[in-house]
Amino acid sequence: MIVVLGAGGDRDRQKRHEMGESAALLADHVIVTDDNPRSEDPALIRAAVMEGARSVTAPSQDQLAAVVEIADRRAAIFHAVSIARSGDYVLVLGKGHEQGQEVAGVIIPFDDRDELSEALQEHSGVES
């Protein structure tokens, strides 16, 4: 399972570590990205999620999730699809139905569904 996730800015900061930790416990690959940073520094938000993901321990290194940080959400989604293999699940979490990314008071048009569909078409010729 490949998980793309981020945490929203100006929201519960305590959950960020937990989100990263949960993703790393359950997924094979975790890609931490931006998700509506609002007025906060997106790098600090990602760092908190990464800290949680990297805090996970396992009996052996090969059982740990691969964790990467890709700030650009579109690039993160495309990366997730590019590393997926037959039988893998790609979960893009956090934004759901939202059609914009809120950054510093500005809403930038962005839809996870459209980006995922485009990534699938580009990498495998599959339509979602």
Secondary structure as UniProt FT lines:
FT   STRAND          2..5
FT   TURN            9..10
FT   HELIX           14..26
FT   STRAND          29..32
FT   HELIX           42..54
FT   HELIX           61..63
FT   STRAND          66..69
FT   HELIX           73..83
FT   TURN            86..87
FT   STRAND          90..92
FT   TURN            96..97
FT   STRAND          100..103
FT   TURN            104..105
FT   STRAND          106..109
FT   HELIX           112..124
//
